[in-house]
Amino acid sequence: MARQQRQTKRRSRRMQTDQNVEMLFGKQNILYLVAGLIVITIGFIFLGSSRDGFLAMYVSPILLVGGYCGLLPLAILYKDKE
């Protein structure tokens, strides 16, 4: 009987902690993350498209640097004004 009461207390504690969980990243953060991943993917596609072309030499590095140094940190560090 005492064992059963302890198990129900544990279950109720778990349920209480699960209900109070707050998301670490908001909707805007996830949008920035997805945009960054899309920009990085396009950069790698352009990089592999041709060896000496304009896209591979100039556009691809700009997209990759913008994605890695701009959008991904923005997605991590952005906070809503609440």
FENSUL-V429073 format. One record per pair of residues at least 4 apart in sequence whose ideal C-beta (glycine too) atoms are under 7 Angstrom apart, sorted by the first residue. I is the first residue (numbers start at 1). GAP is how many residues later the second one is. Records with the same first field share a line. If there is no record, write none. Layout:
I = GAP, GAP
This chain:
1 = 4
2 = 4
3 = 4
4 = 4
5 = 4
6 = 4
7 = 4
8 = 4
9 = 4
10 = 4
11 = 4
12 = 4
13 = 4
14 = 4
15 = 4
16 = 4
25 = 4, 5
26 = 54
27 = 4
28 = 4, 50, 52
29 = 4, 46, 49
30 = 4
31 = 4
32 = 4, 39, 42, 43, 46
33 = 4, 42
34 = 4
35 = 4, 36
36 = 4, 31, 35, 36, 39
37 = 4
38 = 4
39 = 4, 24, 27, 28, 32
40 = 4, 24, 27, 28
41 = 4
42 = 4, 21
43 = 4, 17, 20, 21, 24
44 = 4
45 = 4
46 = 9, 10, 13, 14, 17
47 = 9, 13
49 = 4, 6, 7
50 = 5, 6
51 = 5
52 = 5
53 = 4
54 = 4, 5
55 = 4, 5
56 = 4
58 = 4
59 = 4
60 = 4
61 = 4
62 = 4
63 = 4
64 = 4
65 = 4
66 = 4, 5
67 = 4, 5
68 = 4
69 = 4
70 = 4
71 = 4
72 = 4
73 = 4
74 = 4
